[in-house]
Amino acid sequence: MALGIGFFSLFFANQTVPILAIPFYQMILGGDPFLLGVALTIPIISAILSPWVGHLSDNFKSKYGRRRPFILLLVNIL
């Protein structure tokens, strides 16, 4: 019973920010809900892609080095 109550509190602690972020930014600050939803999914996409990109950059060989082409690509995108 105590373990279940502990996980219940962890669930609400982890879900509070995403659940309250959309109404706060939409109603109080007047933000676009679609763009806010996209912004809230960026950490999920990053968590999925980061190991793959890390493996790719570790095994990448070019005359400029392993990491430099990826850094230049990232700088040009941003």
Buried (B, 14 or more C-beta within 10 A) or exposed (E): EEEEEEEEEEEEEEEEEEEEBBEEBEEEEEBEEEEBEEEBEEEEEEEEEEEEEEEEBEEBEEEEEEEEBBEEEEEEEE
